[in-house]
Amino acid sequence: MDFVPPRCPNFGCSHHTAPVAGFYQRRGSYRPKCRAEPVPRFRCRRCGKGFSRQTFRADYRDHRPDCNGLLFQLLVSGVGLRQAGRCTGLTVHAVQHKFRKLGGLLRRLNRNLLPRLPDQRCYLLDEIETFEHRSICPVTVPVLIEKTSKLIVAVGAASIRRRSRRGSRRQRWLDRHEAVHGRRRDHGKQCVWRVFRRWQRLLDGQRARLITDKKALYASLCRSLLGSQVEHFTWSGRLLRTTYNPLFPINLTDAMLRDNNGRLRRRSWLVTKKTRYLRLQLELFVAYRNWHRLRTNQDPCHQTPGVLLGLAPRRLEVAELLAWRQDWRNRSIHPASVTGHETVQARVA
């Protein structure tokens, strides 16, 4: 099927925000070395800017776009950047650049495909802990999921500061490190607050239930941000982690996070060096978990968390997740669109 440009890519053109039918004219095509089929060219009738189908693709101006899908699958399978480079035939610097670009793309995709949550649902929240560069620099990773579909609603990562026993070897190590690099800041509370704030925006006034462990911070933020809108239940985090545990869905998600992301493993040399790159890795996993991977291995072949919650029409393939740019918010091309004329707003509505 022929590609239909959704809008003019020129931000100063009136057809960028309010395109009309036939705002463009076809200007032939070209054959790139990395693609088997020709790429059509267009020109805007209003501003005269030329563009092509590739302008709207996520791999616009990429070198080796054929490696993007394999790289994504490796990074959400617990493989490190260097080993991913060996598997794809890329240098570690090329893998780093592609990883950062994919992380930014999928961050926008996750927000475009999740504009609002359904009413009267149950959610679970928990935090897992990792570290950056060394174990005396801990990082907290709060995760919020929907109970039935296992969809990851919000996730974050922030530095925390944890003191050891006074006079211990570990405490002396921390003191020497802070003498050189400065006192480590504790952003754990702000990170959990941002997760609650995003959840509040997605609920948009609808009622919900929340299940957490007995950490006092969760109850405090839930009361201050959501009030009577959310009914909060707490359970002990020391219960046996079986399927009968009310916290089992979030414990399962935490285990999957550690298994599929090498940066989160407790004993690994794949530990992240900077927290902002851990956030990008988490966005890759959220896209994989919500839109591509089945909820469980026993579910039918199309039942991803996004499909079960009514946010996606079907299971999205890896090539579709990495197909179209998502920097126009809800007016971006939907990943499942073939011709490019279907926007995220039209599909979600």
Short mmCIF file of the C-alpha atoms (twelve columns), coordinates in Angstrom:
data_MODEL
# 
_entry.id   MODEL 
# 
loop_
_atom_site.group_PDB 
_atom_site.id 
_atom_site.type_symbol 
_atom_site.label_atom_id 
_atom_site.label_alt_id 
_atom_site.label_comp_id 
_atom_site.label_asym_id 
_atom_site.label_seq_id 
_atom_site.Cartn_x 
_atom_site.Cartn_y 
_atom_site.Cartn_z 
_atom_site.pdbx_PDB_model_num 
ATOM 1   C CA . MET A 1   0.000   0.000   0.000  1 
ATOM 2   C CA . ASP A 2   1.193   3.517   -0.832 1 
ATOM 3   C CA . PHE A 3   2.523   5.713   1.944  1 
ATOM 4   C CA . VAL A 4   0.409   8.784   2.782  1 
ATOM 5   C CA . PRO A 5   2.295   11.638  4.527  1 
ATOM 6   C CA . PRO A 6   0.394   12.632  7.677  1 
ATOM 7   C CA . ARG A 7   1.640   16.249  7.631  1 
ATOM 8   C CA . CYS A 8   4.382   18.540  6.410  1 
ATOM 9   C CA . PRO A 9   7.545   18.087  8.508  1 
ATOM 10  C CA . ASN A 10  8.261   21.824  8.399  1 
ATOM 11  C CA . PHE A 11  7.294   23.258  11.797 1 
ATOM 12  C CA . GLY A 12  6.691   26.696  10.266 1 
ATOM 13  C CA . CYS A 13  4.213   25.437  7.696  1 
ATOM 14  C CA . SER A 14  0.460   25.581  8.281  1 
ATOM 15  C CA . HIS A 15  0.160   22.018  6.968  1 
ATOM 16  C CA . HIS A 16  2.271   20.784  9.882  1 
ATOM 17  C CA . THR A 17  -0.428  21.424  12.487 1 
ATOM 18  C CA . ALA A 18  -3.504  21.394  10.219 1 
ATOM 19  C CA . PRO A 19  -2.805  19.346  7.082  1 
ATOM 20  C CA . VAL A 20  -5.480  19.155  4.406  1 
ATOM 21  C CA . ALA A 21  -6.079  16.465  1.818  1 
ATOM 22  C CA . GLY A 22  -3.668  16.725  -1.085 1 
ATOM 23  C CA . PHE A 23  -1.288  19.142  0.661  1 
ATOM 24  C CA . TYR A 24  1.638   17.392  -1.029 1 
ATOM 25  C CA . GLN A 25  2.696   16.362  -4.505 1 
ATOM 26  C CA . ARG A 26  4.714   13.278  -5.384 1 
ATOM 27  C CA . ARG A 27  8.277   13.827  -6.593 1 
ATOM 28  C CA . GLY A 28  9.437   10.364  -7.605 1 
ATOM 29  C CA . SER A 29  11.487  8.073   -5.392 1 
ATOM 30  C CA . TYR A 30  15.022  6.921   -4.585 1 
ATOM 31  C CA . ARG A 31  16.586  3.562   -3.781 1 
ATOM 32  C CA . PRO A 32  18.745  3.446   -0.623 1 
ATOM 33  C CA . LYS A 33  21.283  0.670   -0.237 1 
ATOM 34  C CA . CYS A 34  19.740  -0.529  3.039  1 
ATOM 35  C CA . ARG A 35  16.234  -1.121  1.631  1 
ATOM 36  C CA . ALA A 36  14.923  -3.400  -1.092 1 
ATOM 37  C CA . GLU A 37  11.982  -1.187  -2.094 1 
ATOM 38  C CA . PRO A 38  12.149  2.422   -3.355 1 
ATOM 39  C CA . VAL A 39  11.401  5.274   -0.934 1 
ATOM 40  C CA . PRO A 40  8.843   7.804   -2.279 1 
ATOM 41  C CA . ARG A 41  9.592   11.522  -2.273 1 
ATOM 42  C CA . PHE A 42  7.117   14.381  -1.744 1 
ATOM 43  C CA . ARG A 43  6.962   18.180  -1.784 1 
ATOM 44  C CA . CYS A 44  4.646   20.395  0.241  1 
ATOM 45  C CA . ARG A 45  2.448   22.639  -1.937 1 
ATOM 46  C CA . ARG A 46  2.439   25.426  0.675  1 
ATOM 47  C CA . CYS A 47  6.059   25.830  1.838  1 
ATOM 48  C CA . GLY A 48  7.821   23.915  -0.941 1 
ATOM 49  C CA . LYS A 49  9.824   21.757  1.473  1 
ATOM 50  C CA . GLY A 50  10.849  18.375  0.095  1 
ATOM 51  C CA . PHE A 51  10.666  15.235  2.202  1 
ATOM 52  C CA . SER A 52  10.295  11.488  1.855  1 
ATOM 53  C CA . ARG A 53  8.764   8.569   3.695  1 
ATOM 54  C CA . GLN A 54  12.071  8.173   5.502  1 
ATOM 55  C CA . THR A 55  11.554  11.576  7.158  1 
ATOM 56  C CA . PHE A 56  8.794   10.020  9.275  1 
ATOM 57  C CA . ARG A 57  10.672  6.820   10.076 1 
ATOM 58  C CA . ALA A 58  12.304  6.206   13.463 1 
ATOM 59  C CA . ASP A 59  15.529  5.134   11.718 1 
ATOM 60  C CA . TYR A 60  15.805  8.458   9.870  1 
ATOM 61  C CA . ARG A 61  19.508  9.133   9.125  1 
ATOM 62  C CA . ASP A 62  20.525  5.897   10.819 1 
ATOM 63  C CA . HIS A 63  23.599  3.907   9.853  1 
ATOM 64  C CA . ARG A 64  22.873  0.183   9.706  1 
ATOM 65  C CA . PRO A 65  19.110  0.405   10.402 1 
ATOM 66  C CA . ASP A 66  18.898  -3.339  9.780  1 
ATOM 67  C CA . CYS A 67  20.532  -3.898  13.206 1 
ATOM 68  C CA . ASN A 68  17.948  -1.960  15.230 1 
ATOM 69  C CA . GLY A 69  15.485  -4.821  15.716 1 
ATOM 70  C CA . LEU A 70  18.143  -7.325  16.743 1 
ATOM 71  C CA . LEU A 71  19.763  -4.796  19.071 1 
ATOM 72  C CA . PHE A 72  16.427  -4.110  20.772 1 
ATOM 73  C CA . GLN A 73  15.782  -7.819  21.325 1 
ATOM 74  C CA . LEU A 74  19.274  -8.332  22.737 1 
ATOM 75  C CA . LEU A 75  19.009  -5.411  25.159 1 
ATOM 76  C CA . VAL A 76  15.688  -6.638  26.587 1 
ATOM 77  C CA . SER A 77  17.100  -10.159 26.947 1 
ATOM 78  C CA . GLY A 78  19.737  -9.325  29.551 1 
ATOM 79  C CA . VAL A 79  22.608  -8.829  27.087 1 
ATOM 80  C CA . GLY A 80  25.123  -6.049  27.713 1 
ATOM 81  C CA . LEU A 81  26.142  -3.344  25.251 1 
ATOM 82  C CA . ARG A 82  29.504  -4.876  24.356 1 
ATOM 83  C CA . GLN A 83  28.095  -8.340  23.758 1 
ATOM 84  C CA . ALA A 84  25.256  -6.794  21.733 1 
ATOM 85  C CA . GLY A 85  27.900  -5.118  19.599 1 
ATOM 86  C CA . ARG A 86  29.617  -8.452  18.999 1 
ATOM 87  C CA . CYS A 87  26.304  -10.060 17.989 1 
ATOM 88  C CA . THR A 88  25.341  -7.253  15.596 1 
ATOM 89  C CA . GLY A 89  28.788  -6.510  14.195 1 
ATOM 90  C CA . LEU A 90  28.779  -2.938  15.572 1 
ATOM 91  C CA . THR A 91  31.318  -1.135  17.702 1 
ATOM 92  C CA . VAL A 92  30.412  -0.445  21.302 1 
ATOM 93  C CA . HIS A 93  30.165  3.294   20.530 1 
ATOM 94  C CA . ALA A 94  27.681  2.633   17.713 1 
ATOM 95  C CA . VAL A 95  25.658  0.433   20.074 1 
ATOM 96  C CA . GLN A 96  25.649  3.187   22.708 1 
ATOM 97  C CA . HIS A 97  24.359  5.768   20.219 1 
ATOM 98  C CA . LYS A 98  21.664  3.412   18.921 1 
ATOM 99  C CA . PHE A 99  20.661  2.478   22.480 1 
ATOM 100 C CA . ARG A 100 20.151  6.115   23.438 1 
ATOM 101 C CA . LYS A 101 18.157  6.828   20.288 1 
ATOM 102 C CA . LEU A 102 15.960  3.738   20.786 1 
ATOM 103 C CA . GLY A 103 15.435  4.651   24.440 1 
ATOM 104 C CA . GLY A 104 14.214  8.140   23.536 1 
ATOM 105 C CA . LEU A 105 11.955  6.771   20.790 1 
ATOM 106 C CA . LEU A 106 10.335  4.136   23.017 1 
ATOM 107 C CA . ARG A 107 9.921   6.588   25.888 1 
ATOM 108 C CA . ARG A 108 7.742   8.745   23.628 1 
ATOM 109 C CA . LEU A 109 5.979   5.659   22.234 1 
ATOM 110 C CA . ASN A 110 5.065   4.411   25.719 1 
ATOM 111 C CA . ARG A 111 3.503   7.760   26.580 1 
ATOM 112 C CA . ASN A 112 1.674   8.091   23.265 1 
ATOM 113 C CA . LEU A 113 0.079   4.647   23.520 1 
ATOM 114 C CA . LEU A 114 -0.942  5.118   27.167 1 
ATOM 115 C CA . PRO A 115 -2.941  8.378   27.296 1 
ATOM 116 C CA . ARG A 116 -5.473  7.266   29.919 1 
ATOM 117 C CA . LEU A 117 -6.271  4.324   32.182 1 
ATOM 118 C CA . PRO A 118 -9.656  2.554   32.459 1 
ATOM 119 C CA . ASP A 119 -11.886 2.973   35.488 1 
ATOM 120 C CA . GLN A 120 -12.142 0.732   38.568 1 
ATOM 121 C CA . ARG A 121 -8.857  -1.145  38.168 1 
ATOM 122 C CA . CYS A 122 -6.425  -2.501  40.757 1 
ATOM 123 C CA . TYR A 123 -2.748  -1.494  40.733 1 
ATOM 124 C CA . LEU A 124 0.361   -2.602  42.592 1 
ATOM 125 C CA . LEU A 125 3.473   -0.600  43.467 1 
ATOM 126 C CA . ASP A 126 6.891   -1.704  44.673 1 
ATOM 127 C CA . GLU A 127 10.523  -0.623  44.548 1 
ATOM 128 C CA . ILE A 128 13.585  -2.644  43.634 1 
ATOM 129 C CA . GLU A 129 17.112  -1.557  44.404 1 
ATOM 130 C CA . THR A 130 20.247  -1.568  42.282 1 
ATOM 131 C CA . PHE A 131 23.303  0.671   42.134 1 
ATOM 132 C CA . GLU A 132 25.318  2.775   39.728 1 
ATOM 133 C CA . HIS A 133 29.027  2.144   39.225 1 
ATOM 134 C CA . ARG A 134 29.614  0.825   42.775 1 
ATOM 135 C CA . SER A 135 27.506  -0.730  45.508 1 
ATOM 136 C CA . ILE A 136 27.838  2.259   47.863 1 
ATOM 137 C CA . CYS A 137 25.869  4.311   45.295 1 
ATOM 138 C CA . PRO A 138 22.393  2.686   45.481 1 
ATOM 139 C CA . VAL A 139 19.531  3.466   43.098 1 
ATOM 140 C CA . THR A 140 15.824  2.876   43.667 1 
ATOM 141 C CA . VAL A 141 13.508  1.764   40.848 1 
ATOM 142 C CA . PRO A 142 9.782   2.211   41.669 1 
ATOM 143 C CA . VAL A 143 7.427   0.185   39.441 1 
ATOM 144 C CA . LEU A 144 3.642   0.577   39.144 1 
ATOM 145 C CA . ILE A 145 1.604   -2.083  37.288 1 
ATOM 146 C CA . GLU A 146 -2.035  -2.926  36.598 1 
ATOM 147 C CA . LYS A 147 -2.898  -6.155  38.389 1 
ATOM 148 C CA . THR A 148 -4.893  -8.151  35.809 1 
ATOM 149 C CA . SER A 149 -3.055  -7.302  32.592 1 
ATOM 150 C CA . LYS A 150 0.397   -6.871  34.236 1 
ATOM 151 C CA . LEU A 151 0.831   -3.678  32.195 1 
ATOM 152 C CA . ILE A 152 3.621   -1.420  33.477 1 
ATOM 153 C CA . VAL A 153 1.975   1.950   34.069 1 
ATOM 154 C CA . ALA A 154 4.957   3.936   35.322 1 
ATOM 155 C CA . VAL A 155 8.567   3.305   36.225 1 
ATOM 156 C CA . GLY A 156 11.419  5.477   37.435 1 
ATOM 157 C CA . ALA A 157 14.992  5.448   38.701 1 
ATOM 158 C CA . ALA A 158 16.755  7.784   41.113 1 
ATOM 159 C CA . SER A 159 19.762  7.854   43.396 1 
ATOM 160 C CA . ILE A 160 19.363  7.184   47.104 1 
ATOM 161 C CA . ARG A 161 21.785  7.452   50.023 1 
ATOM 162 C CA . ARG A 162 22.091  4.646   52.537 1 
ATOM 163 C CA . ARG A 163 24.528  4.779   55.455 1 
ATOM 164 C CA . SER A 164 26.108  1.659   56.888 1 
ATOM 165 C CA . ARG A 165 27.019  0.891   60.498 1 
ATOM 166 C CA . ARG A 166 29.214  3.596   61.990 1 
ATOM 167 C CA . GLY A 167 32.894  2.673   61.820 1 
ATOM 168 C CA . SER A 168 32.355  -0.228  59.420 1 
ATOM 169 C CA . ARG A 169 34.530  -0.798  56.373 1 
ATOM 170 C CA . ARG A 170 31.646  0.015   54.069 1 
ATOM 171 C CA . GLN A 171 30.948  3.297   55.839 1 
ATOM 172 C CA . ARG A 172 34.620  4.310   55.562 1 
ATOM 173 C CA . TRP A 173 34.467  3.491   51.840 1 
ATOM 174 C CA . LEU A 174 31.386  5.738   51.482 1 
ATOM 175 C CA . ASP A 175 33.085  8.566   53.410 1 
ATOM 176 C CA . ARG A 176 36.159  8.430   51.152 1 
ATOM 177 C CA . HIS A 177 33.966  8.437   48.054 1 
ATOM 178 C CA . GLU A 178 31.900  11.426  49.238 1 
ATOM 179 C CA . ALA A 179 35.048  13.314  50.199 1 
ATOM 180 C CA . VAL A 180 36.080  13.221  46.530 1 
ATOM 181 C CA . HIS A 181 32.718  13.386  44.724 1 
ATOM 182 C CA . GLY A 182 30.573  15.226  47.250 1 
ATOM 183 C CA . ARG A 183 27.681  14.058  49.382 1 
ATOM 184 C CA . ARG A 184 25.364  11.706  47.511 1 
ATOM 185 C CA . ARG A 185 21.864  13.098  47.102 1 
ATOM 186 C CA . ASP A 186 18.788  11.086  48.006 1 
ATOM 187 C CA . HIS A 187 16.081  11.521  45.345 1 
ATOM 188 C CA . GLY A 188 14.099  8.401   46.237 1 
ATOM 189 C CA . LYS A 189 11.054  10.227  47.608 1 
ATOM 190 C CA . GLN A 190 10.873  12.569  44.599 1 
ATOM 191 C CA . CYS A 191 11.110  9.593   42.226 1 
ATOM 192 C CA . VAL A 192 8.194   7.768   43.880 1 
ATOM 193 C CA . TRP A 193 6.259   11.066  43.887 1 
ATOM 194 C CA . ARG A 194 6.736   11.353  40.104 1 
ATOM 195 C CA . VAL A 195 5.388   7.821   39.632 1 
ATOM 196 C CA . PHE A 196 2.304   8.706   41.707 1 
ATOM 197 C CA . ARG A 197 1.927   11.986  39.800 1 
ATOM 198 C CA . ARG A 198 1.955   10.239  36.436 1 
ATOM 199 C CA . TRP A 199 -0.554  7.702   37.707 1 
ATOM 200 C CA . GLN A 200 -2.786  10.551  38.869 1 
ATOM 201 C CA . ARG A 201 -2.726  12.118  35.394 1 
ATOM 202 C CA . LEU A 202 -3.519  8.795   33.710 1 
ATOM 203 C CA . LEU A 203 -6.437  8.104   36.059 1 
ATOM 204 C CA . ASP A 204 -7.898  11.516  35.217 1 
ATOM 205 C CA . GLY A 205 -10.272 11.532  38.175 1 
ATOM 206 C CA . GLN A 206 -11.318 7.882   37.946 1 
ATOM 207 C CA . ARG A 207 -11.428 5.615   40.973 1 
ATOM 208 C CA . ALA A 208 -8.923  2.799   41.523 1 
ATOM 209 C CA . ARG A 209 -7.401  0.492   44.133 1 
ATOM 210 C CA . LEU A 210 -3.746  0.297   45.125 1 
ATOM 211 C CA . ILE A 211 -1.882  -2.578  46.803 1 
ATOM 212 C CA . THR A 212 1.597   -1.998  48.277 1 
ATOM 213 C CA . ASP A 213 3.746   -3.183  51.121 1 
ATOM 214 C CA . LYS A 214 3.725   -1.291  54.429 1 
ATOM 215 C CA . LYS A 215 6.220   1.423   53.538 1 
ATOM 216 C CA . ALA A 216 4.885   4.645   55.081 1 
ATOM 217 C CA . LEU A 217 5.855   6.785   52.070 1 
ATOM 218 C CA . TYR A 218 3.301   5.060   49.827 1 
ATOM 219 C CA . ALA A 219 0.390   5.774   52.147 1 
ATOM 220 C CA . SER A 220 1.481   9.383   52.596 1 
ATOM 221 C CA . LEU A 221 1.767   10.101  48.862 1 
ATOM 222 C CA . CYS A 222 -1.444  8.269   48.092 1 
ATOM 223 C CA . ARG A 223 -3.370  10.381  50.593 1 
ATOM 224 C CA . SER A 224 -1.818  13.677  49.541 1 
ATOM 225 C CA . LEU A 225 -2.118  13.214  45.761 1 
ATOM 226 C CA . LEU A 226 -5.155  10.984  45.292 1 
ATOM 227 C CA . GLY A 227 -7.149  11.279  48.508 1 
ATOM 228 C CA . SER A 228 -10.390 9.309   48.490 1 
ATOM 229 C CA . GLN A 229 -10.075 8.633   44.760 1 
ATOM 230 C CA . VAL A 230 -7.881  5.578   45.453 1 
ATOM 231 C CA . GLU A 231 -8.533  2.863   48.020 1 
ATOM 232 C CA . HIS A 232 -5.163  1.808   49.463 1 
ATOM 233 C CA . PHE A 233 -4.452  -1.690  50.848 1 
ATOM 234 C CA . THR A 234 -1.174  -2.754  52.461 1 
ATOM 235 C CA . TRP A 235 0.407   -6.147  53.047 1 
ATOM 236 C CA . SER A 236 3.635   -7.217  54.668 1 
ATOM 237 C CA . GLY A 237 6.552   -7.474  52.275 1 
ATOM 238 C CA . ARG A 238 7.866   -10.451 54.281 1 
ATOM 239 C CA . LEU A 239 5.128   -12.844 53.232 1 
ATOM 240 C CA . LEU A 240 6.177   -15.915 51.267 1 
ATOM 241 C CA . ARG A 241 6.484   -15.001 47.610 1 
ATOM 242 C CA . THR A 242 4.023   -17.540 46.293 1 
ATOM 243 C CA . THR A 243 1.057   -17.123 43.966 1 
ATOM 244 C CA . TYR A 244 -1.160  -16.747 47.052 1 
ATOM 245 C CA . ASN A 245 0.692   -13.598 48.077 1 
ATOM 246 C CA . PRO A 246 -1.385  -10.471 47.242 1 
ATOM 247 C CA . LEU A 247 1.867   -8.846  46.052 1 
ATOM 248 C CA . PHE A 248 2.665   -11.705 43.663 1 
ATOM 249 C CA . PRO A 249 1.995   -9.765  40.386 1 
ATOM 250 C CA . ILE A 250 4.443   -6.993  41.292 1 
ATOM 251 C CA . ASN A 251 6.981   -9.508  42.655 1 
ATOM 252 C CA . LEU A 252 6.782   -11.345 39.316 1 
ATOM 253 C CA . THR A 253 7.312   -8.095  37.407 1 
ATOM 254 C CA . ASP A 254 10.322  -7.254  39.587 1 
ATOM 255 C CA . ALA A 255 11.808  -10.681 38.858 1 
ATOM 256 C CA . MET A 256 11.284  -10.151 35.116 1 
ATOM 257 C CA . LEU A 257 12.948  -6.751  35.334 1 
ATOM 258 C CA . ARG A 258 16.055  -8.266  36.895 1 
ATOM 259 C CA . ASP A 259 16.105  -11.180 34.456 1 
ATOM 260 C CA . ASN A 260 15.599  -9.182  31.245 1 
ATOM 261 C CA . ASN A 261 17.764  -6.191  32.132 1 
ATOM 262 C CA . GLY A 262 21.397  -6.952  32.866 1 
ATOM 263 C CA . ARG A 263 21.805  -3.549  34.561 1 
ATOM 264 C CA . LEU A 264 19.453  -4.641  37.359 1 
ATOM 265 C CA . ARG A 265 21.057  -7.968  38.254 1 
ATOM 266 C CA . ARG A 266 22.469  -8.126  41.734 1 
ATOM 267 C CA . ARG A 267 25.779  -9.769  40.844 1 
ATOM 268 C CA . SER A 268 26.772  -8.592  37.379 1 
ATOM 269 C CA . TRP A 269 29.394  -6.449  35.676 1 
ATOM 270 C CA . LEU A 270 26.637  -5.016  33.458 1 
ATOM 271 C CA . VAL A 271 25.751  -2.556  36.222 1 
ATOM 272 C CA . THR A 272 24.781  0.875   34.922 1 
ATOM 273 C CA . LYS A 273 27.268  3.724   35.234 1 
ATOM 274 C CA . LYS A 274 24.718  6.568   35.149 1 
ATOM 275 C CA . THR A 275 21.108  6.548   36.294 1 
ATOM 276 C CA . ARG A 276 19.812  8.373   33.216 1 
ATOM 277 C CA . TYR A 277 20.900  5.446   31.035 1 
ATOM 278 C CA . LEU A 278 19.137  3.035   33.376 1 
ATOM 279 C CA . ARG A 279 15.945  5.007   32.727 1 
ATOM 280 C CA . LEU A 280 16.411  4.522   28.977 1 
ATOM 281 C CA . GLN A 281 16.896  0.785   29.485 1 
ATOM 282 C CA . LEU A 282 13.679  0.667   31.500 1 
ATOM 283 C CA . GLU A 283 11.801  2.366   28.643 1 
ATOM 284 C CA . LEU A 284 12.999  -0.383  26.293 1 
ATOM 285 C CA . PHE A 285 11.696  -3.034  28.671 1 
ATOM 286 C CA . VAL A 286 8.357   -1.245  29.203 1 
ATOM 287 C CA . ALA A 287 7.762   -1.166  25.433 1 
ATOM 288 C CA . TYR A 288 8.730   -4.835  25.145 1 
ATOM 289 C CA . ARG A 289 6.575   -5.866  28.099 1 
ATOM 290 C CA . ASN A 290 3.459   -3.798  27.339 1 
ATOM 291 C CA . TRP A 291 3.156   -4.030  23.576 1 
ATOM 292 C CA . HIS A 292 5.116   -7.074  22.354 1 
ATOM 293 C CA . ARG A 293 5.549   -9.780  24.987 1 
ATOM 294 C CA . LEU A 294 2.616   -11.953 26.020 1 
ATOM 295 C CA . ARG A 295 1.292   -11.429 29.529 1 
ATOM 296 C CA . THR A 296 2.194   -15.051 30.401 1 
ATOM 297 C CA . ASN A 297 3.498   -17.981 28.389 1 
ATOM 298 C CA . GLN A 298 0.081   -19.664 28.665 1 
ATOM 299 C CA . ASP A 299 -1.853  -16.788 27.051 1 
ATOM 300 C CA . PRO A 300 -2.926  -16.841 23.374 1 
ATOM 301 C CA . CYS A 301 -0.470  -15.454 20.842 1 
ATOM 302 C CA . HIS A 302 -2.028  -11.960 20.740 1 
ATOM 303 C CA . GLN A 303 -2.712  -11.205 24.422 1 
ATOM 304 C CA . THR A 304 -0.146  -8.647  25.444 1 
ATOM 305 C CA . PRO A 305 -0.826  -6.400  28.459 1 
ATOM 306 C CA . GLY A 306 -1.660  -3.511  26.116 1 
ATOM 307 C CA . VAL A 307 -4.230  -5.592  24.228 1 
ATOM 308 C CA . LEU A 308 -5.842  -6.878  27.431 1 
ATOM 309 C CA . LEU A 309 -6.247  -3.322  28.715 1 
ATOM 310 C CA . GLY A 310 -7.684  -2.115  25.377 1 
ATOM 311 C CA . LEU A 311 -4.768  0.190   24.563 1 
ATOM 312 C CA . ALA A 312 -3.460  -1.613  21.457 1 
ATOM 313 C CA . PRO A 313 -5.394  -3.272  18.611 1 
ATOM 314 C CA . ARG A 314 -3.128  -6.308  18.587 1 
ATOM 315 C CA . ARG A 315 0.334   -7.494  19.518 1 
ATOM 316 C CA . LEU A 316 2.929   -5.170  17.984 1 
ATOM 317 C CA . GLU A 317 5.959   -6.689  16.313 1 
ATOM 318 C CA . VAL A 318 9.453   -5.406  17.047 1 
ATOM 319 C CA . ALA A 319 9.679   -3.878  13.560 1 
ATOM 320 C CA . GLU A 320 6.457   -1.963  14.250 1 
ATOM 321 C CA . LEU A 321 7.676   -0.658  17.604 1 
ATOM 322 C CA . LEU A 322 10.741  0.772   15.871 1 
ATOM 323 C CA . ALA A 323 8.994   1.902   12.692 1 
ATOM 324 C CA . TRP A 324 7.672   5.466   12.996 1 
ATOM 325 C CA . ARG A 325 8.886   8.556   14.814 1 
ATOM 326 C CA . GLN A 326 6.853   9.457   17.904 1 
ATOM 327 C CA . ASP A 327 7.876   13.088  18.432 1 
ATOM 328 C CA . TRP A 328 4.463   14.538  17.448 1 
ATOM 329 C CA . ARG A 329 2.720   13.171  20.545 1 
ATOM 330 C CA . ASN A 330 -0.764  11.838  19.821 1 
ATOM 331 C CA . ARG A 331 -0.535  13.028  16.201 1 
ATOM 332 C CA . SER A 332 2.388   10.683  15.562 1 
ATOM 333 C CA . ILE A 333 1.891   7.762   13.199 1 
ATOM 334 C CA . HIS A 334 0.526   4.727   15.035 1 
ATOM 335 C CA . PRO A 335 3.015   1.805   15.113 1 
ATOM 336 C CA . ALA A 336 0.421   -0.542  13.580 1 
ATOM 337 C CA . SER A 337 -0.249  1.785   10.623 1 
ATOM 338 C CA . VAL A 338 1.066   0.546   7.278  1 
ATOM 339 C CA . THR A 339 0.310   3.528   5.040  1 
ATOM 340 C CA . GLY A 340 1.158   6.142   7.682  1 
ATOM 341 C CA . HIS A 341 -2.188  7.977   7.616  1 
ATOM 342 C CA . GLU A 342 -3.431  6.570   10.964 1 
ATOM 343 C CA . THR A 343 -2.336  8.598   13.971 1 
ATOM 344 C CA . VAL A 344 -2.013  7.457   17.576 1 
ATOM 345 C CA . GLN A 345 -4.920  9.728   18.531 1 
ATOM 346 C CA . ALA A 346 -7.244  8.155   15.947 1 
ATOM 347 C CA . ARG A 347 -6.335  4.578   16.894 1 
ATOM 348 C CA . VAL A 348 -6.571  5.088   20.659 1 
ATOM 349 C CA . ALA A 349 -9.861  6.955   20.372 1 
# 
